Amino acid sequence: MDRRRFLQTAAAMTVMSTVRAEAATRLPIEMAVEYNMLPTKISILERFQLAKDCGFARIECPTTPDQGDAEQMKAAAEKVGLPIHSVMNMDHWAYPFSSADPAVVEKSLDGARVSIRNAHLWGATTVLLVPAVVNPQTTYKEAYQRSQVAIRKLIPLAEELNVTLALEEVWNKFLLSPLEFARYIDEYNSPHIRAYFDVGNVVLYGYPQDWIRTLGKRIVKLHIKDFSFKHQPGTDNSIAAWVPLGEGDIDWTAVYEALRDIAYQGTATVELDPGDAPYLKEMRRRFGLILSGEMPKKAQEGV
């Protein structure tokens, strides 16, 4: 082999080694986008196409009671090649499972049943549920007990249609520690009840990497968003706010390592404010950095 051929071969091998190294560090997680992040002034089909064009592999859609719209979403997903992987249930805030009013609980159950049937129609594997809401009318203990009674009523339909009910920790003054969340999931004793872990939602009172390791295999889906405690100049105060990926206080390297440690494989959905194509593409790029363990602590440091 002459020197020129040798150098060309060596260069090619270096490129291949780099590609393999990058692939080896990338977590086996599909990147999805929240349907509500897409512009509302375009058609359903155009929204799906935009998500695909911006580099997302899957999408999470909201509860869709209108059968015509649900069929359009199914057709758009199939035409574009962008699977709907999950349904975000919509009635659990206005009509919590933990209400003392049986009519309110039944309204919530009806909405969840629509979500489960949406999931079955679309080929989605999960329905995201907020399990309970603690408020002045509902104590923590009541929320815990009532929500489990209500959600158990959904398990037969979930089993029949092979859909997982993925319970999410949100700002509902409920399930405030990873140990309690794990216990709450385990008490259902059902493979159709799992955790939908939102990385950004726990930053006020915990560390997402801790929650990830504690919940472990209970996690079936992930929400990805960033959160910041912005210091107000000239004061000792901070303003809490959702921010674009990489611009908040989440230690994304620690999150990456925790997901790697529990060997999470599945789908993660970015859940941020809506925006146009350049914005969506940039969030997709930063999403890729997170899943490769390459996200700097702050976007201004090089994201």
N, C-alpha and C positions, 0 to 999 in steps of 0.2 A: 504493500500500500504506500503510495507516494505521500509526501508531507501535506500537500493540499487536501487530498482525500481524507487523510488522518484528521486534520483540523476540522473539516466539515463534519465528519462522523462524531468527533468529540463534542462539537457544538450542539449537534442534534441530540446527543445523549444527555447533555446538560439540560437542554430544554425539556426533554422527556422526564428527567429526574425531578425538575422543578414542578412540573405539572402533577406528577405523581405525589410529591410531597404536599402540595396544596390540597389535592384531593383527599389525602390521608388525614389532614387536619380538619376538613369540613365535616361538620356533624351531619348524620344522615336524616336531615329534617327537611320536609317540603315547605317552601315559603308560600303563604297564602295572604290574601288581602281581604279586609272587611268590605262588604258590598257598599256600606254607607260611606266609605272613603272616596267612592267614585263620584264624578259629577252627576248631578241630578237632572240636568237639562238635556241629556242624551238618552237614547232608547236603551232598553234592557240589553239588547244584542250589542250595542255600541259600548256599553259599560263593560261587558264581559270581554269584548275585543280589546278595549283599552287596558284592562288588567293583564291580559295575556301579553300585549305588546310591551308593557312595562316590565315584563320578566317574571310575573308571578305564576306559580304552578297550580294553585288552587284558590278557591274563594269561599268565604263564609257568608251566608245569606240570612236575612231576618225572616221571622214567621210571616208567611204569605197566605192569608185566608182566602184571597181571590183565586179561584182555581185557574182562571185564564192566565193571570200573571204567573202563577206557579208553573203552568205548562210552558209559558214563554221562557222562563228562567231555565227550565230543563232543556228546552230546545237550544237556547243560546249556549249553555254549557257544553252540549254535545257538538254543536256546529263549530265553536271556537276551540274546543279541546281544553276546556278549563273546568275540571270537576268541582262540584259543590261538595265540600268535605264536612260541613257542619251547619247547623241552623241555630241562630241566636234567638232564643225565645223572647217574646216581647211583652207578655202580660204579667210577668212575675213581680214587677215593681208596683204597678197600679193595683194589682190584685194579688197580694202576697200569700204564699202557701201557709204562712204563720198567722193569718188573720183569725180572730175569734168568731167572725161571721161566716157561717157555712156557705152562704151564697157567694161571698167573695172568694172563698177557697175553690168552690165549684167553677167559678168563672176562670180562675187561674188554671185549674185542671183542664178545662175545655181548651184554653189557649195552648197549653202544653201538648194536648193531643193533636191539635192542628200542626204544631211544630214537628211532632213525631211522624205524622203522615207526610208532611213536606219532606222530611229527611228520607223516608222510604221512597217517595216519588223521585227524588233527586239522586238517590244513591249515596246520600250523606251517611256517615257512620255515627255522628253524635248530635245531640241537642243540648245546647248550653242552657242551664237553669240557675237562677239565683234562688237558693233554697229557702231563705227567710229574710224578714226585715224586723229588726228590733227598733221599737219606737216607744213613745210615752204610753201607748195603749197595750203594747206587747212586751212582756219581760223576756229576758234572755232565755230563761228556763222554758217559758211557754213557746218561744220561737223554735227552740231545739225540738221539743216534743211534738208540737203541731206539724212542723214541716216534715218530720220523718213519717208521721201518719199519712199526710197528704201525698208525699212523693212515692210512698210505697204503692199507692193506688195506680200509679203510672207504669210500674214495673211489668205487669202482664202484657200491656200493649207494646212496650219496648222490647220485651222478649219475643213477642209474636212477629214484630217487624224487624227484629235484629238491629235495634238502635240503642246506643249507649246514652244514658242520661249523665251529662258531664256537669257537675256542680262547681260553680265558680265563687271564689272569695272576692267580695266587692266591698264598697264602703257602705255597708248595711249594719254596722255595729255588731256583727255576728261572725263566729269562727275566726277569732282574732289571734290564734296561734297555730303553727303548723302541727303541733301535737294534737290539738283539739280537732283540727280539720281532718287529720288522718283517722282519729277515732270515730268521728262522725261518719265518714265514708265506710269504715269497716263495719259499723253497726248495722248497715243495711244487709250485709252478708249476701251481696248480689254482684255478679260480674257485669251487670248492666248499670251499676252506679259507680262512677269514677270521678276524678278531679279534673276540672278545667282550670289550670293554674295561670293566673295573670301576673306576670312579672312585675308590672308597675304598681299594681294595687296594694302591695304589702310594704312599700317603701316608707310609708308614714310610721309604721310600727314594727318593722322587721327588715330582714335581709333576704332577698329572693333566693340566693344560693343556699341559705339555711332551709328555707321552705322546700326547695327542690329536693334536697337530699333527704329531708324528713318524709316527704310525701312519696318519693321514689316511684315505684311501679304503679302507684295509684293514679299518676298523671296520665291522662289519655290525650289531652290537647293543651296547647299553650297560647296565651295572648302576649304579644310583645309590644310594649310601649315604654316611654321614658318619662321620668318625673324629676323635677328640680325644685330645690329650696333656694330661690334667688334672693341674694342679700340686697337689701335696700340701702344704697349709699348714704352715709351719714347717720345711720341708725343701727340698732342691734336687732332689727327685725328682718324676717325673711318672708317671701311670698312663695307659696307652694303652687306649682303649675305643671301641667302636661307640656312637654316640649318634644321636638323632633328627635328621632333616635340618635343617641350619642351626645346630646346636648344637656343631659341631666346628670343626676347623681348616682345612677346605677353603675355598679362595677361590672361591666359586661364581660370582662375576662373571668371574673369569679362565677358569673352565670354560665358562661361557656363551659368552664371546668366542672361545675356541678351537673350540668346536663350530660356531659361526657361520662362523669362518674356513675350516673344512674343508667347509662346506656339508653337514653331516651331516643326512640325512633318513631317518627310520626309527622304531624303537621303543626306548624306554628303560624299564627295569624297576626299580622301587624294591625294594630287598632289605634289609629290616630285621627286627627282632623282631616276632613276631605280636602282634595286639591286637584290640580291639573296634572297633565302628563309629566312635565319635568319634575314636579314635586314627587309624584309617585315613583318615578324612576330613581330618584335620589334616595328615597326611603328604601326602595328595593336594594339599592347598592349598599346602603349602610346595614341593612338586614343581613346581607351576605357577609359583611365583615364580622358581624356578631357571631354568626354560625361558623365562621372560620377562626374565631378567637383572635381577630385582628382589630377589633374596635378600640380606638384610643379612649381614654377616660372622658375627654371632651371633644366635641366635633371641631372646635377651633384649633385643636392640637394637630390636626392633619386629616380629619375625616373628609 
